[in-house]
């Protein structure tokens, strides 16, 4: 059971069993990075990201510091993969493609129990987050999800150039 497994890892962290928790949250094996090579229907990758950013900034469900969410000094939408727009359809298609590749890799190569009963079908859920300067998200998990990911539309140069971890998505540190 996916949710129980996620909570087991958190419980192990809470009682100080860091190595056992890390065997569940094995970032060295589980975290993958993918880069979109091309985006059909757009002149280039930058044009696609520009359209996606404009779509999200104008999204009617975008709320500042959305209540009940781990966001601080930022805005978040509600579900956006239900939107029938070309920019969202392309993102959904790309993510499904990379998820299939990710799951296929683990089906063939992992001894982890987690990957013995991979789903053959899945439903994507997506929302967008826009962080202000000094904005951040609290540490959190998605226990109802089999797999979670993030897509960065735009990263400020100050984050790209920093070497101290500010602004980074962090999977390698146990949750507080």
QUIVENLIN-V932838 format. One record per backbone hydrogen bond with DSSP energy under -1.0 kcal/mol. CO is the residue of the C=O (numbers start at 1). NH is the residue of the N-H. E is the energy in kcal/mol with one decimal. If there is no record, write none. Layout:
BEGIN
co=CO nh=NH e=E
co=CO nh=NH e=E
END
This chain:
BEGIN
co=1 nh=5 e=-2.1
co=2 nh=6 e=-2.2
co=3 nh=7 e=-2.3
co=4 nh=8 e=-2.3
co=5 nh=9 e=-1.8
co=6 nh=10 e=-1.6
co=7 nh=11 e=-2.8
co=8 nh=12 e=-2.6
co=9 nh=13 e=-1.7
co=10 nh=14 e=-2.3
co=11 nh=15 e=-1.6
co=12 nh=17 e=-2.7
co=13 nh=16 e=-1.7
co=16 nh=18 e=-1.4
co=17 nh=21 e=-2.3
co=18 nh=22 e=-2.7
co=19 nh=23 e=-1.1
co=21 nh=25 e=-2.6
co=25 nh=27 e=-1.7
co=26 nh=29 e=-1.1
co=26 nh=30 e=-2.9
co=27 nh=31 e=-1.6
co=39 nh=42 e=-1.6
co=44 nh=48 e=-1.8
co=45 nh=49 e=-2.5
co=46 nh=50 e=-2.2
co=47 nh=51 e=-2.2
co=48 nh=52 e=-2.7
co=49 nh=53 e=-2.7
co=50 nh=54 e=-2.5
co=51 nh=55 e=-2.2
co=52 nh=56 e=-2.3
co=53 nh=57 e=-2.7
co=54 nh=58 e=-1.3
co=56 nh=59 e=-1.5
co=59 nh=62 e=-1.6
co=63 nh=76 e=-2.3
co=66 nh=69 e=-1.5
co=70 nh=138 e=-2.9
co=72 nh=136 e=-2.3
co=73 nh=132 e=-2.6
co=74 nh=65 e=-4.3
co=75 nh=130 e=-2.7
co=76 nh=63 e=-2.5
co=80 nh=83 e=-1.3
co=83 nh=85 e=-1.1
co=85 nh=89 e=-2.6
co=86 nh=90 e=-2.2
co=87 nh=91 e=-1.5
co=88 nh=92 e=-2.7
co=89 nh=93 e=-2.3
co=90 nh=94 e=-2.4
co=91 nh=95 e=-2.6
co=92 nh=96 e=-2.5
co=93 nh=97 e=-2.1
co=94 nh=98 e=-2.3
co=95 nh=99 e=-2.7
co=96 nh=100 e=-2.4
co=97 nh=101 e=-1.9
co=98 nh=102 e=-2.5
co=99 nh=103 e=-3.1
co=100 nh=104 e=-2.5
co=101 nh=105 e=-2.2
co=102 nh=106 e=-1.7
co=103 nh=107 e=-2.4
co=104 nh=108 e=-1.7
co=105 nh=109 e=-1.7
co=106 nh=110 e=-2.2
co=112 nh=115 e=-1.7
co=113 nh=116 e=-1.9
co=126 nh=80 e=-2.8
co=128 nh=77 e=-2.3
co=130 nh=75 e=-2.8
co=132 nh=135 e=-2.5
co=136 nh=72 e=-2.6
co=142 nh=145 e=-2.1
co=156 nh=159 e=-1.1
co=156 nh=160 e=-2.1
co=157 nh=161 e=-2.5
co=165 nh=168 e=-2.1
END
